[in-house]
Amino acid sequence: MIELREVSKVYRQEGREVAALQGVSLRVAPGEVFGVLGQSGAGKSTLIRCVNLLERPTSGEVRVEGRDMLALEPHELRQARQGIGMIFQHFNLFSSQTVAGNVAYPLEVAGWPRPRIQERVAELLQLVGLSDRAHAYPAQLSGGQKQRVGIARALAPRPKILLSDEATSALDPETTRSVLGLLRDINRQLGLTILLITHQMDVVKDICDSVAVLERGRLVEQGKVIDLVTRPGSRLHELFYAPFASRDWPVHPGRRLVELTFVGEKASQPVLTTMARRFEVDANLMEGSLDRVAGAPVGRLLFELTGEPEAVKQAMAFLREQGLTLEERAHV
Ligand SMILES: Nc1ncnc2c1ncn2[C@@H]1O[C@H](COP(=O)(O)OP(=O)(O)OP(=O)(O)O)[C@@H](O)[C@H]1O
């Protein structure tokens, strides 16, 4: 488990102060994939580096697996870091070492005996699908393969936690999907807790269970991804559906433009048909989308509802009773 309590970080440079983090508190449960989403400069790198103390907070508390990280002696901190793997945007591989050499490196530092290292490296390369590239050098690999080596190296000492610092930002969309798939598999197979930072909504959507939104050093929201995405008014919902919401829909006088969000297999179309029949209203579909969020189908429909005011009111109440989230976007 990772816990940050009221963590602040101020950088001092040439007499200038930058408050990179301000009173950040978050809790990452064991075994979950937790994403921190934010724009460039929001403080994401600072936050993730405060977990393994590559960066020391100016104030606040950092607890990993119950240990107060800021109270550890240097040798205790080195030991604690064995339990926290990290992967990076630009992979940070040793270019003069082979794939096997890169993966073996943390085990050599930790003093593992040679035969055990060889065994572990073979196991890890198999896990990340690179058994046939053990003797290749990083320059001979694609970006996706390099990140797989980075993942194998991070997992070598059997950490319980993996920190991912924009691990897919330098990859194309397809490679991103395959690396995220690998991270998800590892999370499930090994019960690994993953804390990742990203500026990409798709990363949050594809693999995160929980998310925190970081803006100018402050957390503005955190919770389960599925709950926040389907909650109109949340920051995540706004970011997720930004292209949709920005459209200027023509709404005819006296009509209502309604946004409906649904999770799981709740089929919205039969519900709309039933509603239209039962209450003598018309639902004129304007746009819809179906996404997978944290593995679950999430749908969103935008439609114009017309009919007698009382019938429209009852129809909307009916939709809410079906467990669908309704938001009125306009009422002219
Ligand atoms: N070593 C440093 N010295 C001074 N200021 C720093 C240092 N590192 C980061 N900052 C500043 O702290 C703020 C947060 O930076 P940080 O790198 O944590 O953000 P980020 O969200 O990771 O951004 P990016 O995605 O661009 O890396 C920025 O204003 C940045 O300029």
The ligand as an SDF file (V2000), in Angstrom:
LIG
                    3D

 31 33  0  0  0  0  0  0  0  0999 V2000
   14.5600   20.0080  -10.1720 N   0  0  0  0  0  0  0  0  0  0  0  0
   13.7130   21.0220  -10.3190 C   0  0  0  0  0  0  0  0  0  0  0  0
   14.0750   22.2820  -10.0010 N   0  0  0  0  0  0  0  0  0  0  0  0
   13.1950   23.3160  -10.1320 C   0  0  0  0  0  0  0  0  0  0  0  0
   11.9330   23.1820  -10.5750 N   0  0  0  0  0  0  0  0  0  0  0  0
   11.5150   21.9510  -10.9050 C   0  0  0  0  0  0  0  0  0  0  0  0
   12.3730   20.8040  -10.8050 C   0  0  0  0  0  0  0  0  0  0  0  0
   11.6860   19.7130  -11.2110 N   0  0  0  0  0  0  0  0  0  0  0  0
   10.4510   20.1490  -11.5530 C   0  0  0  0  0  0  0  0  0  0  0  0
   10.3460   21.4840  -11.3630 N   0  0  0  0  0  0  0  0  0  0  0  0
    9.1390   22.3030  -11.5910 C   0  0  0  0  0  0  0  0  0  0  0  0
    8.0780   21.7530  -10.8200 O   0  0  0  0  0  0  0  0  0  0  0  0
    6.8570   21.7860  -11.5400 C   0  0  0  0  0  0  0  0  0  0  0  0
    6.3070   20.3680  -11.6570 C   0  0  0  0  0  0  0  0  0  0  0  0
    7.2040   19.6050  -12.4880 O   0  0  0  0  0  0  0  0  0  0  0  0
    7.0190   18.0580  -12.7930 P   0  0  0  0  0  0  0  0  0  0  0  0
    8.1350   17.6310  -13.6860 O   0  0  0  0  0  0  0  0  0  0  0  0
    6.8270   17.3280  -11.5190 O   0  0  0  0  0  0  0  0  0  0  0  0
    5.6360   18.0730  -13.5910 O   0  0  0  0  0  0  0  0  0  0  0  0
    5.0500   16.9810  -14.6030 P   0  0  0  0  0  0  0  0  0  0  0  0
    3.5780   17.0100  -14.4060 O   0  0  0  0  0  0  0  0  0  0  0  0
    5.7540   15.6980  -14.4270 O   0  0  0  0  0  0  0  0  0  0  0  0
    5.4090   17.6080  -16.0060 O   0  0  0  0  0  0  0  0  0  0  0  0
    5.9700   16.8600  -17.3160 P   0  0  0  0  0  0  0  0  0  0  0  0
    4.8650   15.9530  -17.7730 O   0  0  0  0  0  0  0  0  0  0  0  0
    6.2110   17.9940  -18.2550 O   0  0  0  0  0  0  0  0  0  0  0  0
    7.1950   16.1370  -16.8930 O   0  0  0  0  0  0  0  0  0  0  0  0
    7.1550   22.4450  -12.8800 C   0  0  0  0  0  0  0  0  0  0  0  0
    6.8410   23.8080  -12.7640 O   0  0  0  0  0  0  0  0  0  0  0  0
    8.6450   22.2540  -13.0440 C   0  0  0  0  0  0  0  0  0  0  0  0
    9.2120   23.2850  -13.8010 O   0  0  0  0  0  0  0  0  0  0  0  0
  1  2  1  0
  2  3  1  0
  2  7  2  0
  3  4  2  0
  4  5  1  0
  5  6  2  0
  6  7  1  0
  6 10  1  0
  7  8  1  0
  8  9  2  0
  9 10  1  0
 10 11  1  0
 11 12  1  0
 11 30  1  0
 12 13  1  0
 13 14  1  0
 13 28  1  0
 14 15  1  0
 15 16  1  0
 16 17  2  0
 16 18  1  0
 16 19  1  0
 19 20  1  0
 20 21  2  0
 20 22  1  0
 20 23  1  0
 23 24  1  0
 24 25  2  0
 24 26  1  0
 24 27  1  0
 28 29  1  0
 28 30  1  0
 30 31  1  0
M  END
$$$$
